[in-house]
Structure formats: C-alpha cells, structure tokens
Amino acid sequence: MAPPMTPAQFRRIALGMADAIEASHMSHPDFRAANGRIFATLNEDQTRGMAALTPEQQADVIARAPEAFVPAAGAWGRGGSTMIVLKNADQEIVGEAVTMAWQRISELPASK
C-alpha cells in the first residue's frame, strides 16, 4: 500500500496543470484554471482536497477508491464536487481526478 498523500503532493499535482495558479477562497487554498475558475481546493487543515468533477466522473472515482473519495455535502456533491481524503488517497488516482477537474473547468468561460 502506498504511503498517505500529503498536502504538498496534492498541491504539486494541482499546480502541474497548464496555467494553474494557487489562490485563496474562504480561508483555504484553491487552484484555478487560466479562466479564473476553481478546479480543486484543499480544506483549511489540509486533510482533504476537492476536485470539481462531473457526477459521472465522481461515481467512477468513488467506485474505484471509496476510501479516498466521497461526494461533497449537499448540492455541491450532487453536482460532482468530490472530497478527497488525503490519508487514504493514492497519487495516481488523485492525479487522474484533478486532471479531469482541470479539463472540465478549463472549458468553461472565464469567471467575472
């Protein structure tokens, strides 16, 4: 079994996306595509990440790694926002999830 994923590893994956930047949103780090939209975040204590997936992508990663991925609460989760429990996560599948989130968000118009 792989060692637990660290916040630094999550940050490296997110910032590895083309033109991604780190900013801050509601007192925690977020990662934005070139259009200014958030595709991933770290929670305040950096024990969980979030990837902005589609509901279908969310179902896929949860089926593949239910110990690492859970829907975010409420409407956000129903819309595909997926929490990543870093201590249970593998870098490879987190890399896939963050890449899918970045691809999806990068296709949207710029935020205002």
Beta strands, then each sheet from edge to edge (+ up, - down):
strand 1: 21-25
strand 2: 28-32
strand 3: 38-42
strand 4: 48-52
strand 5: 69-71
strand 6: 81-85
sheet 1: 1+ 2- 3+ 4- 6+ 5-
end
